[in-house]
C-alpha cells in the first residue's frame, strides 16, 4: 500500500501544484507599469499625437496579454474552449469593424 501512495505522489499528472502569489504579484506590477507608461505618454504634452496613439495601442495590447495569461490563466493547459471563444470573438469584432468602415465609406 505504501508503494501505491508514493507512485501516485510522484506522478506529475495526478499531483496538483499550487501556484502561489508570486506570479500574481509580478502580473500586478507589470499591469501597473504598463498603465503608468500609458498615462505618462498622455500626460506629456510634447509627444507627437500619432506616437502617443501608438504607445497607447501597444500598452493596451500588452495589457490584454498580461490579463489573459496571468489573471484568466489562459497560459495553462485545459483552456481550449475559452481560447476558441476569444479567437471567435476577435474574428467577429474585426469583421464588424471592417463591415462598418466599408458601409461608411461606400
C-alpha positions, 0 to 999 in steps of 0.5 A: 500500500505504501508503494501505491501512495508514493507512485501516485505522489510522484506522478506529475499528472495526478499531483496538483501544484499550487501556484502561489502569489508570486506570479500574481504579484509580478502580473500586478506590477507589470499591469501597473507599469504598463498603465503608468507608461500609458498615462505618462505618454498622455500626460506629456504634452510634447509627444507627437499625437500619432506616437502617443496613439501608438504607445497607447495601442501597444500598452493596451495590447500588452495589457490584454496579454498580461490579463489573459495569461496571468489573471484568466490563466489562459497560459495553462493547459485545459483552456481550449474552449475559452481560447476558441471563444476569444479567437471567435470573438476577435474574428467577429469584432474585426469583421464588424469593424471592417463591415462598418468602415466599408458601409461608411465609406461606400 
